[in-house]
Amino acid sequence: MANDGEPLLPQELLDSIVDKLRPIDDSASHQALQSCALVCNTFRLRAHRALFFRVNLVPETLAELQDADSIWKQRKRTQELYRLLKANPYLISCIRSLKINIDRRAKVTGPLGYLAEVLDILYESTSESQGLVELIVRSGTPSSVPALWPNISAPTQKSLLNLIHGPKTQLKRLILGNFKKLPLTMFVRCQILKSLILEWVEIDDSPEDNTSNRTVQDDLWSLGELVWTGSWSLNKFFQGLATMLSIKTLASKLRRLCVSGPVPVQDGMMLRKILEWSADSLRSLILYVIEHRVFHLLLTLLGVEMYDLPLSMNHPNSQEPWISHHVEYFSCSSSAAISATLHWRGCH
């Protein structure tokens, strides 16, 4: 250790030591990183980058999330983060992933307590070398009452949309869960997204709400992963997008597709089109299908016979038995292997 308290070891070695404490999912690693941040300035910045890489403003347990006072606790946590970032601006560049929960009661009980301000700070500090790359926004749990997008305060809506598809955004992964009446334009403008995960969301497909952006450069789309979970019509989602961009172009860049939910025949037909259009790019396909006619339809496309399905399993979110089949099929145009896993529940 030098006389001024700074270590004599090379910075690259010190950074490697701190990085060994990642991930910080357990309390021991978190406490160790906090201790490193207090050693000296050389350790401090690297430790803070690890500590603030993923910021979670959501209650840690389901019981806390469902607690009547959870909205006030989340406000306090958000307010503390806001004050911390204002006092220590260098921490803004450390944050690359943000997880928030928007309580459906928020508009009734008042503003969301500095959430819009935190989102604005993160967006305004975005540059080519820093900024959020992952944003997770949920409202409660899949079993709770969904939040209505129109009921979210206007400042929070504006701040969220800036982060999602503003001119400066660097967002690569977006997860939205348990919302109703999300505008289609929210997704149309996300042209640099690599991963889009929608969990129990309902899209507002009314024409008057989705006419503000009909000129989209399809060739800029680079979405590689699409995960759809829930009961809202997948067919309606793609039909709505088709009014503003080329679905064929979007599908042609997909590498991973996962669909889970009560897929009706209409959605099955749309899935079949997506699979045909993504034949050159798709490498992973995971489907949880309830309607047996849809299952037969997709198996026919993949060239699989029903008598080839011997395996029984459980859906991750259900104790009911599912039939599971894994198959690798080849794209005729690209000659590339596509890994497909299909799960089906119902009578033959």
Helices and strands as residue ranges (DSSP letters): H 11-19, H 27-37, H 41-51, E 54-56, H 62-66, H 70-87, G 89-94, E 97-101, H 106-109, H 115-124, E 134-138, E 147-148, G 149-151, H 154-165, E 173-177, E 179-180, E 182-183, H 185-188, E 195-199, E 203-204, G 207-209, G 218-220, E 225-229, H 234-242, H 247-251, E 256-261, H 265-277, E 284-289, H 292-302, G 306-308, E 311-314, E 321-330, E 337-344
